[in-house]
């Protein structure tokens, strides 16, 4: 299983000191958080996309590219990319570029977003959010798999002879997760395309997310992508860890009580008992995470929200240290012994390349002569010499019709 850190990029007042960090401080701090994530042995770093205060991550690909340049093995992703208010052509271009500059150390999570005013800011109607998400991903899926796309839909202008550049690294599209809190149509979409399904798994009772995950697994098998065990599931979560349980509750309580999404509701104790929020000692947090596996069975990715609700950077880095050095190693070892050998491994670019090409060379698209109009006819790319030779060899090895006769 992959373990990592996710952020919603909020800029929130610290309720203990009364200070609110600047956007500049939070952006620089985010890069430090990602570097710490890699340093302690975690696998994934994710950042959300927002276009309104009090959030700063309006351009996830820019931030993730900067992090890619300062890390070596960390998988970079989003939590989430807005499939509704972003043009799918732009998503195809930006994330393919991120895939190249990170040497394949990326994927992305798509979601509709939950901030209503964002839709008209980008010329869309929130009342069309679900059909817009479905149509936009249909186009994105094709843009990464077809060199030339002819397409017509309801929510954007048609495309005629369009080629999205750059083509995906190794001609293998980035892996896509579809994130949802409550919408079965999104789980259905993930299953239809054979993509991953990610449940936020923070604010709701675990049984709610389990119903959607199981629905996705059933539909994944229905569409012929593999067995239910081979479906790709990810979960969110949040932890606060201390050496002693009472210290964890004492330290985290002021942040919980003032958090925009937590405060003025159930107590910290009630919320921790009813939801996946894991607050307590190292062993208590280990036990709660292992409980996720007992409920969901094998799943492929677990992300934790650590920098939320005004926690200062030093506390966030300390939490990641505890998570990466004392919690996750124990969980990994335990889960390895529980893992069903028939369950799917966590997705990586290397696995996707091997699945497509086996031991053969990967395609490296090379454009034909520039016409300057992005309307290139049937084949705007030349295959690499290695791929061309392989295809010719395969063709020569095929028996001819005369030989068969």
C-alpha positions in Angstrom: 0.0 0.0 0.0 1.1 3.6 -0.6 1.0 6.0 2.3 1.2 9.7 2.0 0.1 13.2 3.0 -2.6 15.3 1.4 -3.4 19.0 1.9 -6.4 21.1 1.0 -4.1 24.2 1.1 -6.1 26.2 3.6 -4.7 29.4 5.2 -6.2 29.2 8.6 -5.7 31.3 11.8 -3.7 29.5 14.5 -6.2 29.4 17.4 -3.5 29.1 20.0 -1.3 32.1 18.9 -4.0 34.1 17.1 -1.7 34.4 14.1 -2.6 33.8 10.5 0.2 32.8 8.1 0.6 34.6 4.8 0.0 32.8 1.5 3.8 33.0 0.9 4.5 31.3 4.2 2.0 28.5 3.5 3.3 27.9 -0.1 6.9 27.7 1.1 5.8 25.5 4.0 4.0 23.2 1.6 7.2 22.4 -0.2 8.8 21.7 3.1 5.9 19.4 4.1 6.3 17.5 0.8 10.1 17.1 1.3 9.5 15.9 4.8 7.0 13.4 3.5 9.7 11.8 1.3 12.4 12.1 4.0 10.4 9.9 6.5 9.8 7.2 3.9 6.2 8.0 2.9 5.2 7.5 -0.8 2.8 10.1 -1.9 2.1 13.9 -1.6 -1.2 15.4 -2.7 -2.5 18.9 -2.9 -6.0 20.1 -3.7 -7.2 22.8 -6.1 -9.0 25.9 -5.0 -9.7 29.3 -6.5 -10.9 31.2 -3.5 -9.7 32.4 -0.1 -8.7 31.0 2.4 -7.0 28.5 0.0 -3.9 29.1 -2.1 -3.5 26.2 -4.5 -5.0 27.6 -7.6 -2.3 26.0 -9.7 -1.5 22.5 -8.4 0.7 21.6 -11.4 3.1 24.5 -10.8 3.4 23.6 -7.1 3.9 19.9 -7.8 6.5 20.6 -10.5 8.5 22.6 -8.0 8.2 19.7 -5.5 9.2 17.2 -8.2 12.4 19.2 -8.8 13.3 18.9 -5.0 12.5 15.3 -4.5 13.6 12.0 -5.9 11.0 9.3 -5.4 7.9 10.9 -4.1 4.7 10.3 -6.1 2.9 13.6 -6.7 -0.8 13.9 -7.1 -3.9 16.0 -6.4 -6.7 16.0 -4.0 -8.5 17.0 -6.2 -8.2 18.4 -9.7 -11.5 20.0 -10.7 -12.9 18.2 -13.7 -15.9 20.5 -13.9 -14.5 24.0 -14.0 -11.2 23.1 -15.8 -11.2 22.7 -19.5 -10.2 19.0 -20.2 -7.9 20.1 -22.9 -5.9 22.2 -20.4 -5.9 19.3 -17.9 -4.5 17.0 -20.6 -1.7 19.4 -21.4 -0.7 20.5 -17.9 -0.7 17.0 -16.3 1.1 15.4 -19.2 3.8 18.1 -18.8 4.0 17.4 -15.1 4.3 13.7 -15.9 7.3 14.4 -18.1 9.1 16.8 -15.7 8.6 14.4 -12.7 9.8 11.4 -14.8 6.4 9.7 -14.3 6.2 10.3 -10.5 2.6 11.6 -10.6 -1.0 10.8 -11.0 -4.1 12.8 -10.4 -7.4 12.7 -8.6 -10.5 14.2 -10.3 -13.4 15.7 -8.5 -16.3 18.1 -8.9 -15.4 20.4 -6.1 -17.8 21.7 -3.4 -17.5 25.5 -3.7 -20.6 26.7 -5.6 -19.3 30.2 -6.6 -16.3 28.6 -8.5 -18.6 27.4 -11.3 -19.7 30.8 -12.6 -16.2 32.1 -12.3 -15.2 29.7 -14.9 -18.4 30.0 -17.0 -20.1 26.9 -15.7 -23.4 26.1 -14.0 -23.2 24.1 -10.8 -26.6 22.6 -11.6 -24.9 20.8 -14.4 -22.0 19.7 -12.2 -22.5 15.9 -12.6 -23.1 15.7 -16.3 -20.3 18.2 -16.8 -17.9 16.0 -14.8 -18.9 12.9 -16.8 -18.6 14.6 -20.2 -15.3 16.3 -19.4 -13.6 13.2 -18.3 -14.8 11.3 -21.4 -12.9 13.9 -23.4 -9.8 13.9 -21.2 -9.7 10.1 -21.4 -9.6 10.3 -25.2 -7.1 13.2 -25.4 -4.5 11.1 -23.6 -5.1 8.0 -25.7 -5.6 9.2 -29.2 -3.1 11.3 -31.1 -5.9 13.0 -33.1 -9.3 13.6 -31.5 -12.6 14.5 -33.2 -15.1 15.3 -30.5 -18.4 17.0 -29.9 -20.3 17.4 -26.7 -22.7 19.7 -24.8 -20.5 21.9 -22.6 -17.6 23.0 -24.8 -16.8 23.8 -28.4 -16.1 20.8 -30.7 -12.6 19.5 -31.5 -11.7 18.7 -35.0 -8.3 17.0 -35.7 -7.0 18.1 -32.3 -3.8 16.8 -30.8 -3.0 17.4 -27.1 0.7 18.1 -26.5 2.9 16.9 -25.1 1.8 13.3 -25.5 1.9 11.4 -22.2 5.3 10.1 -21.1 6.0 6.7 -22.8 2.6 7.2 -24.4 1.1 6.0 -21.2 -1.6 8.3 -19.6 -1.3 9.3 -16.0 -3.2 7.1 -13.6 -6.5 8.7 -12.7 -8.4 8.5 -9.4 -12.0 9.7 -9.2 -12.7 11.2 -5.8 -16.1 11.5 -4.2 -17.7 11.8 -0.8 -21.3 10.8 -1.6 -21.9 10.4 -5.4 -22.4 6.9 -6.7 -22.2 8.2 -10.3 -18.6 9.1 -9.8 -17.8 5.6 -8.4 -19.6 4.2 -11.5 -17.5 6.4 -13.8 -14.3 5.2 -12.1 -15.4 1.6 -12.6 -16.4 2.1 -16.2 -13.0 3.3 -17.2 -11.1 0.9 -15.0 -9.6 3.8 -13.0 -9.1 4.2 -9.2 -11.8 5.3 -6.7 -10.8 7.5 -3.8 -13.1 8.1 -0.8 -12.3 11.2 1.3 -13.1 9.2 4.4 -12.7 12.1 6.9 -16.1 13.5 7.8 -18.4 10.5 7.4 -18.9 7.3 9.3 -16.7 4.5 7.8 -19.7 2.5 6.7 -20.8 5.3 4.3 -17.5 5.2 2.4 -17.5 1.4 2.5 -20.8 1.3 0.6 -19.4 3.5 -2.2 -16.1 1.5 -2.4 -17.9 -1.8 -2.6 -20.3 -0.4 -5.3 -17.2 0.7 -7.3 -15.6 -2.7 -6.9 -18.7 -4.5 -8.1 -19.0 -2.3 -11.1 -15.2 -2.5 -11.9 -15.7 -6.3 -12.2 -18.9 -5.9 -14.1 -17.1 -3.8 -16.8 -14.4 -6.5 -17.2 -11.4 -4.7 -15.8 -10.6 -7.5 -13.4 -12.0 -9.0 -10.2 -13.3 -7.0 -7.3 -10.0 -7.7 -5.6 -8.2 -6.0 -8.4 -10.1 -2.7 -8.2 -8.0 0.2 -7.0 -9.3 2.0 -3.9 -7.8 4.9 -1.9 -8.8 6.4 1.4 -8.3 9.8 3.0 -8.0 10.3 6.7 -6.5 12.6 9.4 -4.3 11.8 12.4 -2.9 13.6 15.4 -0.3 11.6 17.3 1.4 12.0 20.6 3.4 9.7 22.9 0.4 9.7 25.3 -3.2 9.7 24.3 -4.2 12.5 26.7 -1.4 14.7 25.2 -2.8 14.1 21.7 -6.3 15.2 22.7 -5.0 18.2 24.7 -2.7 19.5 21.9 -5.1 19.0 19.0 -8.3 20.1 20.8 -8.0 23.9 20.2 -7.3 23.3 16.5 -10.3 20.9 16.2 -12.6 23.3 18.1 -11.8 26.2 15.8 -11.6 24.3 12.5 -14.1 25.6 9.9 -15.1 22.0 9.0 -15.1 20.6 12.6 -15.9 23.3 15.0 -19.2 23.9 16.7 -20.3 20.3 16.2 -19.6 17.1 18.0 -16.8 17.0 20.5 -13.3 15.8 19.6 -14.0 12.6 21.4 -17.3 12.0 19.7 -15.9 12.8 16.3 -12.9 10.5 16.8 -15.2 7.7 17.8 -17.7 8.1 15.0 -15.4 8.9 12.1 -12.0 7.9 10.7 -10.3 10.8 12.5 -7.4 9.1 14.5 -6.3 11.0 17.6 -4.2 9.3 20.3 -1.0 7.5 21.0 1.2 5.9 18.4 -0.4 2.5 19.2 -3.9 3.9 19.1 -3.4 5.4 15.7 -1.8 2.2 14.4 -4.8 0.2 15.6 -7.3 2.6 14.0 -5.5 2.5 10.6 -5.4 -1.3 10.8 -9.1 -1.1 11.5 -9.6 0.6 8.1 -8.1 -2.5 6.5 -10.4 -4.8 8.5 -13.4 -2.9 7.1 -12.3 -2.3 3.5 -10.0 -5.3 2.9 -7.0 -4.6 0.7 -6.8 -1.1 -0.7 -4.0 0.6 -2.5 -3.5 4.2 -1.1 -3.9 5.8 2.3 -3.5 9.6 2.5 -3.5 11.7 5.7 -4.5 15.4 6.1 -1.9 16.9 8.5 -1.6 20.6 7.9 -5.3 21.5 8.3 -7.1 23.8 10.8 -4.2 26.2 11.5 -1.6 23.8 12.8 1.8 25.6 12.5 4.4 24.2 10.3 6.6 22.9 13.1 3.8 20.8 14.5 2.9 19.5 11.0 6.5 18.4 10.4 6.6 16.7 13.8 3.3 14.9 13.0 4.7 13.7 9.7 7.9 12.5 11.5 5.8 10.4 13.9 3.6 9.1 11.2 6.4 8.1 8.9 8.8 6.7 11.5 6.6 5.2 14.2 3.2 4.5 12.7 3.4 3.6 9.1 6.3 1.1 9.4 4.3 -1.0 11.8 1.2 -0.7 9.7 3.1 -1.7 6.6 4.6 -4.8 8.2 1.2 -5.9 9.6 -0.6 -5.3 6.3 2.0 -7.2 4.3 1.1 -10.3 6.3 -2.6 -9.8 5.7 -2.5 -8.9 1.9 -4.4 -11.2 -0.4 -2.0 -12.1 -3.3 -4.8 -11.6 -5.7 -5.3 -8.0 -4.9 -3.9 -5.3 -7.2 -0.7 -3.5 -6.4 -0.7 0.3 -5.9 -0.5 2.0 -9.3 2.8 3.5 -10.5 4.0 4.7 -13.9 6.4 1.8 -14.1 3.6 -0.8 -13.6 1.5 0.9 -16.3 4.3 0.9 -18.8 5.1 -2.7 -18.1 1.4 -3.6 -18.5 1.3 -1.9 -21.9 4.6 -2.9 -23.4 5.9 -5.9 -21.5 9.6 -6.2 -22.1 9.4 -4.1 -25.3 10.4 -0.5 -25.8 7.9 2.2 -24.9 6.7 4.5 -27.6 8.3 8.0 -27.6 6.2 10.2 -29.9 8.2 12.4 -32.3 6.2 15.0 -34.2 6.2 15.2 -38.0 7.1 18.4 -39.8 5.5 21.5 -38.2 2.4 22.8 -40.0 1.6 25.3 -37.2 -2.1 24.7 -37.1 -2.5 21.6 -34.8 -4.6 20.0 -37.6 -2.3 17.3 -38.8 -4.4 14.7 -40.4 -4.2 11.1 -39.6 -0.7 10.7 -38.1 1.0 13.8 -36.6 3.7 11.6 -35.0 6.6 9.5 -36.1 7.2 6.4 -34.0 10.7 5.8 -32.6 13.0 3.5 -34.5 12.8 0.9 -31.8 9.0 0.8 -31.8 8.9 0.8 -35.6 11.3 -2.1 -35.7 9.3 -4.0 -33.2 6.1 -3.5 -35.2 7.7 -4.6 -38.4 9.1 -7.7 -36.7 5.7 -8.6 -35.3 4.1 -8.2 -38.7 6.8 -10.4 -40.3 6.2 -13.1 -37.8 2.5 -13.3 -38.6 1.5 -16.1 -41.0 0.2 -15.0 -44.3 -3.2 -15.9 -45.8 -1.5 -18.0 -48.4 0.5 -19.9 -45.9 -2.7 -20.6 -43.9 -4.3 -21.9 -47.0 
